Amino acid sequence: MTDDKLILLLKCCIAVGLGLISLGIYFHNYSDTVEAMGVKGIIISAMCVAFGMALSLPTKMYLTFILVKRETERKEQD
């Protein structure tokens, strides 16, 4: 897998993770259906946030790749 494909995959994971976190927050704060479900609704919103947090973890890897790529470009220019 090339670096560009890996970076694209990390970006997709980050975007899906942030979307799931937002969805979980929406469910928890604004959705009447999830509120009417009781404990099951709380579990659904919590699972959205939990999976979103797990998918957002690659942000550190993405930033590391960007910094390493930038540093190698600088060394090639010198």
C-alpha positions in Angstrom: 0.0 0.0 0.0 1.4 3.3 -1.0 1.7 6.3 1.4 -1.0 8.2 -0.5 -3.5 5.4 -0.3 -2.7 5.0 3.4 -3.2 8.7 4.1 -6.6 8.5 2.2 -7.7 5.6 4.3 -6.7 7.4 7.5 -8.7 10.5 6.3 -11.7 8.4 5.6 -11.5 6.7 9.1 -11.2 10.1 10.7 -14.2 11.5 8.8 -16.4 8.5 9.6 -15.3 8.7 13.3 -16.1 12.4 13.6 -19.5 11.7 11.9 -20.3 8.9 14.4 -19.3 11.1 17.3 -21.6 13.8 16.0 -24.4 11.3 15.4 -24.1 10.0 19.0 -24.2 13.5 20.4 -27.3 14.3 18.3 -29.0 11.1 19.5 -28.2 11.8 23.1 -29.2 15.5 23.1 -31.8 16.0 20.5 -33.5 12.8 19.4 -36.9 12.1 21.0 -37.0 8.5 19.6 -33.7 7.5 21.4 -35.0 9.2 24.6 -38.2 7.2 24.4 -36.2 4.0 24.0 -34.8 4.4 27.5 -31.7 2.5 28.4 -31.4 1.0 24.9 -31.4 4.5 23.4 -28.6 5.5 25.8 -26.6 2.4 24.7 -27.1 3.2 21.0 -25.9 6.8 21.4 -23.0 5.7 23.6 -21.9 3.1 21.0 -22.0 5.7 18.3 -19.7 7.9 20.3 -17.4 4.9 21.3 -17.0 3.7 17.7 -16.4 7.2 16.6 -13.7 7.7 19.1 -12.0 4.5 18.1 -12.1 5.5 14.4 -10.7 8.9 15.2 -7.6 7.5 16.8 -5.6 7.5 13.5 -5.4 11.3 13.6 -2.0 11.0 15.4 -0.7 8.6 12.7 -2.0 10.9 10.0 -0.2 13.9 11.5 3.0 11.9 11.9 2.9 10.9 8.2 2.4 14.5 7.2 5.3 15.7 9.3 7.6 13.0 8.1 6.7 13.6 4.5 7.3 17.4 4.9 10.7 16.7 6.5 11.8 14.4 3.7 10.8 17.0 1.1 12.9 19.6 2.9 15.9 17.4 3.0 15.5 16.7 -0.7 15.5 20.4 -1.5 18.7 21.1 0.5 
